[in-house]
């Protein structure tokens, strides 16, 4: 049972870490979109123009490893 508890805890930590990375990427995207809107670009155009890398599973696994 102790091994199961450790595994569940590690899985939860990894999930929370990956979620934090995704949230940070989304916040960066929102900041960049807002900066373009503040410069006068239409919001719809700014949303299409801004690209923030989407974290892949291997990237997240490497960061958690």
N, C-alpha and C positions, 0 to 999 in steps of 0.2 A: 504494500500500500504506500509506503514511503516513496518508492521510485515513481509511482503514478503521480503522487502529489508534486514531486520535483518536476516531472515532465509537464504537468499541467501549468505549474508556475512559470516554467521556462517558455512554454507556448504562449501564455498570456503576456509575458514580458515582450516577446518577439512581436506579437500582434500590436501591442501598444506602441512599440518603437516604430514599426512600419506605419501605423496610423499617424503618428506624430510627423514622420517624414512626408507623408502625403498631405497632411494639413499645412505644413510649412510650405510645400510647393504651391498649394492652392493660394495661400496668403501672398506669396511672392507674385503669382499671376495677377491677383486682384490689385496689388500695389502698382504693378506695371500698367495694367489697364487704366487705373485711375490716373496715373501720371499722364498718359496719352489724352485722356478725357480732359484733364486740367489744361493741357496744351491746345485744346480746341478740337480734337478729333471726335467724331461721333462715337458713342459708346459701342454700337454694333460693330463698327469698323475696328475699333480698338480691341474688342473681344476676339475678333478673327485674326488680328495681326500678331497679338502677343502669344508666344509659344514658350512654355516652360516644360522642361523634360519630365515625362511621366516615369516614375520609378518602376523598374521592372523587378520581378521576383528575385533574379540573381543579384541585382544591385542591393536590394534590401537584405538578402541573406548574407552578402559580403559585409555589409555594415553591421549586422547583428553578430557576425561570426567572431 
